[in-house]
C-alpha cells in the first residue's frame, strides 16, 4: 500500500512513524525542509519537499499510484483542496484534517465524496469527546464504550486498598465472568496478563466489562464514586471549546485563559460558561478562582509541561479528578508517574482513527490508549474466518493479544477460554500496535 501524508506537523509525523513500522510505502510531504530533516534517515519512509496543492509536486510524489492520501496540514482549506486534487490525479482514497464540525454532518458526506474527499477527521473534537467520557465517571482514568455501551473498557489505577491487589490470575480469583482484565500497565511496561501474573499496587489496570457490572468493578478496584458538577479548564483552546459543548447540562465549567482578546472571543462563543482572563499556572490565582471547590481540573493549553504542572498543583489543592493534554510523547510516562488522572494526546487519538483506514478486515473502531503502548480494536467476525473455528483457548493467538469480550445481537459478553466466536460477532481485542495486522488474519 502506497500512502502519501501531506503535512509534517504533530499528527502527520506521528502517523508517518506509526505506519513506517508496517510494510507500507510511506511518503511524507511538506513545504518546510526543516520539518522533514532526519525523518528519512531515522524511519523507513521517504520525504519530499513540496506543496500538497501543487499539481506538479503531487505528480512527482507519485499521486497516481497512491492508495491513501492523507492531508493533515494546519490549514483546513489546504487539506480539502489537496484531497480534491489528489482524487482527480488518481489517488484511490483521501482523508482531510478539518476544524469545522459542520463538514462532519451526515448530510454533507456525499457532497464531499463527490468533490473527492472520502474521509474527514477533526482531532480536537475526538480529544474533547475523550475528555467528556473521562469526566462522565469520576473514578476512572479511561472510559471507552463499544456497540452502544454493550461493552465498556475501563482504565483504573489501583491502590493498596483494592481487593484485586496481589491476586494471581492462576488462583481463579478473576474467573467470575463479570469482567476481564485485558492489560496491566506497570511503570513503563504494558503487560498482557497470563496465569502467573498478578496485579500490584499503583498498576493501571484495563478491564472489559458490561454496564451492569460497573459497580462490581469499582468495588473490586477500591474506588469511591463522586459526582462531577463543577470543573475548571485551563486554556481556551479548540479542545476546551468542544469539551464545553459536549458537557452534560448539569456540569458547569469555568475557563481560565490568559490572552485577553481570546477571553472576549470565548465569552461570546461560550455563553453558558464563565471565562476568566488570568494565568492558570499561578497557584494563588487558582485559589482565588475557587480551585479547592472544583470536582475536576482540565489543562488543555498548547504547553504540555504547563498542563502537567497545573494538574499537579490542582491535585495538591484537593481536586480529585485531573485531566492533562500532553502532546509531547516523552512526557506521557512522566505525567502518569506524577499521578495525573487522565492523559489526552490528540495526535495519538487521530492516528488511531486514520490507521483504521489501512486495515483490510471489518474493523469498526481502533482506539489508542495513551497510558499503555496498546490499541483496543473492534473487529467483526466474517463467516468462515479463523476466529470462528475454535474455542479461544485453542486459537494460538499471537503474543501480546487479549480478547476481552464480544457483542452478539446487541448483548455484550465477557470471554473465557471456552468461548466460541460466531460469525458477525463484534469482538473487542486488546493488543500492542505491532500485532493488529496479525489479528486481521483471524477475522478475514
N, C-alpha and C positions, 0 to 999 in steps of 0.2 A: 504493500500500500504506500503510495506517494502522498505525503502531506506537506503543504506549504502553510507556515504560520507567519502572518503579517503582523509585526509589532513585537519588538524585543523588550517590552516592559515587564512588569512583575508577573502578570498572568501568562504572557507569551513565552517568557524564558522558563518559567516553572513547568509549563506544559511541554515545551520542547525537551527539557531534561527528562521529564517523566516518559514521554513517548520514545526518547532515544534509547531507553532500556530495552525496548521491543525491537523486532526486526523490521522496522519501518524505514522508508526513505524520507528523512525529515530535512526540510529546508526552512531556515528562519530568515525572514526578510525584514529589513529596517533601513530607514534613510540615514541613521546615525551609526557610522562605523565603530564608534567607541562602545556602543551597547553590544556589538557583536564580537568585540575583541576577546580573545581567549576561549570563547564558547566552542568553536570548531575544533580546537586542539584538545579541549578537555572532555568533550562528549562526542558520541557517534552521530554527528549531524553536520549538515552543510549550512553556510551562511552566505547571504547575498546583500550587498548594499544597494538599496533601490527603493522606489516608491510603489506601494501596492495599488495606487491609482494610475500608474503609468503602464500603458499597453505594452510598450517596449520592454519594460522591466519584468512584467508578468510573463511575457513570451520567453524572455531569456531565462526565467526561473523554471520553465517547463510547465506552464499552467495547463497546456492542452493534454498533458499526461497525468494530471493531478486527480487523485481520488477524493481528497478532502482539503478544502481551502478554508483556513480559519483566520479571520480578521479580528485582532484584539488590540488595536492601537488605542490610545486615549480618546480619539475622536470618533464619535458615533457616525458622523456623516462620511468620514473616510472609510470606515468599516463597511457601511452599507454600499457605498459606491464600489469599493474593492470587490465585494461579493458579486455585484451585478456584472462587473467586467469579467470576473473570473468565470462565471457561469457561461457567459457568451463567448469566452475564449476556450471553452472546453472542459472546465472543472466539473466533476461529477456531482459533488456535494459542497455546500458552503455553509459557514456559520459566522455570524457577526456579533460582536460585543456591543451592547447598546446601553443607554441610560434613560430611555423613555419607556415607561411602563405601558403606555398606550399601544406600542408596537406588539406587545405580547398578547393582547386580547385575541381570543379565538377567531373573532370575525375578520381580523386582519391577516391571519395566517396564509390564506390562499392568495391574497393580494401580493404579499411579499414573495411567495413562491413563484408567482408569475414574473416578478421582477428579477428573480434569480437568487433570492436569499431564502434558503430552506430552513435554517435554524437560527434562533436568536438566543442570546444569553445576557443576563443582567446580573453581574456578580454581586453588586451591592444589595440587590433585592434578595438574592439567595442567602447572603450573610445575615441580613435583617431577619429573615424567616427562621434561621437557626438560633438567633438571639431570642426571639419570641418563644420558640419551642423550649429553649433552656429556661426561660422565665416562667413558663407555664407550670412547672413542677419544681418547687424550691429546693428539694433535697437532691436533685440530680445535676451532674455535670453535663451530660449529654442525653438528649431525648429525641430519638428518631422513630417515626411510625411508618408502617408499611401496610398497604392494602386497606386503607381507611381504618387504621388503628387495630386491625385484626392481630398484628404482631407489633411489638414495641421493643426497640433496642435502648437499653439504659446504661449509662456510664456513671459509676459511683466510686468515690474514693472512700475506702473503708477504714475505720479506726479500730482501736483495740477492743471497743465495746461490742463489735459486731459478732454475732454467734457463728458466722461462717469463717472467722479468722482461725488459722491453724488447723483447719479440717482438710484432710487429704481426700482427693476425689475417689480413690480406690476403696474408701471406707463405706461408700454407698450413701453418705450423708446427703448428697445432692441428687439422689435418684427418686425424687418425689414427683417429677413431671410438671411442677408449677413454673419452673424457669430453667434455663440452661446457661451456664457460664461459658461464653464463647471465646473470651480472651482476658488476659491479665496484663496490665502494663506495670512493670516494676522497674523503677529507676529509668534507664534508657532502653529497656528491653521489652519487646512485645512477646508474650508467651501464649501459645495455643495449648491449653492445659491437657495433660494426659493423667493417667491414674496416680502416678507418683507425685504429682504437683499438689500444692496447697496454696490457699490464699493467706497472705501475710498482711500485717498492719501497714497502712499507708499505700497499699496497692490500689490502682484504678482498675476496677472490675467491670467488664461488659457483660450484661445479661440480655438474653432474649426471653420475653415473657408475653402474656396476654393481659388485656386491660383489667380483667377481674382479679389478677394476681399481683397488681401493683403494690397493694398494702402489704402482702406477704413478703415481697422483695424488700420493701422499705424496712420492715421489722427485722428481717434477716440481716440486713446491712447496718442495723443500729442507727437509723436516721430518724429525725423528727421532721414532720411536715409543718410548714408555717405559710400563711398566705402572703402573697406579694401584691401590695396595693400602691406603694409609693416607691418610685425609682428615680435615681439621679443619673443623668447621662453626661459624660464629659466629652465635648466635641460635637459640633453641629454638622457633621459630615452627612453625605447622602445615606450612609448606612443608618445613622441616627434618625434621619428623617423618615426613611422607610420603616424602621423599627417602630417609631411612634404611630405611624399609620396602621400597622398591623396589631398593635397592642389592643387587648380587650378593653371595653369601656370602663371597667372598674379599676383599671390601673392608671395612676396619674404620674406623669413624667415631668421632671424639672431638668432643663438643658443648660449646661454651663458652656458658653462659647466666648473665647477671649477676643475675637475680631468684632469690632463694634458694628461695622456695616453688615456683616453677615448675621449678627444678632437681630438687627432690624428686619432683615430679609426673612429669617426664621420665624420671627414673631408674626409676620404676615402669612406665612405658609402654614404654621402650626398653631392655629388659634386656640386649641384646647390645652396647650402645654405652656408652662411658664419658662421663659427664656431669660437667662441671667447673663449679662455681659461681664465676665470675670475669668480669671485664670484658675482652672480647676486643679492645677498642680500645687496650689498654695493650701496647706493644711488649715490655716486659720480661716481662709475663705470657705473651705469645705464645712468647717464647723459653723460659721456664720449662716451658711445656706441650709443648715439642718441635716448634715450628713448622718448624724447619730440617730435621727428618726427614720432613716430610709430602710426599706426592706431589701433593696438591691442597688448596686452601683455598676454602671456600664461605661467603659472607657473605649471610645472609638475615634480618637484623633489619628492623624497620619503618622504619629510618632510612637512606635512600639514600646520604647523604653519608658516614655511618659505614661502610657497606658498601664504597663506593669506596675510602676511605682505608685501610681494613683490608686490602683486596686489594692496594693499592699497597705497604703495609708487608710483606705476605706475599711479594710479588714480590722486594722488596729483600732479604728474608731467604732467598731461594733457592728458593721454591716455584715450580715451572714452570707449574702449571695453577691459574688462579684464576677463580672464578665469583661475580658480584655480582648481587643482586636490586636493580634500580634502577627504582622506580615513578614517580619524577619524570622525565617525558619530556625535560625540558630538560637533564638530567644524562647522558642516554644517550650523546650525542656526546662529552661530557667524559670519560666512562668509557672510550670507545673510544680517545680521544687519549692517555689515560694507560695504554694497553696492558692494560686488564683483559681477561682471556681471553674470557669469555663473559658477556653481559649478559642477565639474565632480567627480564621485565616481565609480571607475571601479568595485568594488565588488557588488555594488547595480545594476549596469548595467548587470553584468554577472549573478547575482542571478535571475533577471527578465527573462533572456533568458532560464535559467535552469528550473525555476519554470513552464515555459510553458509546459515542458515535463510531468508534473504531472497532467495536466488538460485533461479531457476526451472529452470535446466539440471540435468543429472545431475552434481552436484558432490559428490564423496565426501569431500573434505578441503580445508580452507583453513588454511594455516599462515603466521603473521606472522613476519617477520624483524626483530628489534629493531635489528639493526645496519644495516639498509637500509630505505628507505622503499618497501617492496615486499611482495608476498604470493606464496606458492607455492600453486597451485591444482591439484587433481587432478580433471580433467573426464573424463566417459565420453562417447565419440562416439556419437551416435544415428544409426541408419541414415538416409541421405539428407541428413545435416547438411552444412553448407557446408565444414566442416573435412575431409570425406572426398572432396571433389570434385576436388581439385587437389593437385599437389605443394606442399610447404610454401613453396617459393620463389615460387610463383605465387598465393598466397592473399591477398596485400595485407593483412597483419595490421596492427592498429593500432600506432602508435608506442609505444615502451616496453613491448614484449611480446617474449618469447623462449620458444619451445617447446624444452624440454630433452630430453625423451625420452618413450617410450611403453611400455606393458606390454601384450603380446598373448599370451593363453593362459598367463599367469604368467611370461613371459620378458621381461625388460627390455631395451630397445634405445635407443641414442643416435640422435637425429635428425640429418639434414643437409638441405640444400636440396632434394634429390631424393626425400625420404621422402614416402610417401603414407599418411596415417592411414586405418585401416579402421574400419568400424562396430564398436562395442563395445570398441575400444581404450581403455585408461586412459592419458590424456595429461597429462603434468606441465608446467604452464605457469607461467613466471615473469613477473610483471607488476606495475607500480605499481598501487596500490589503485584509482585512478580508472578503470582500463581493464578491471577484472574484468567489469563489466556489459556492456561491448562484446564481450568474448570469449564471453559466453554465447550470443550470436547465431550464433557459428561452430559450436556444439555442439548446438544445439536442432534 
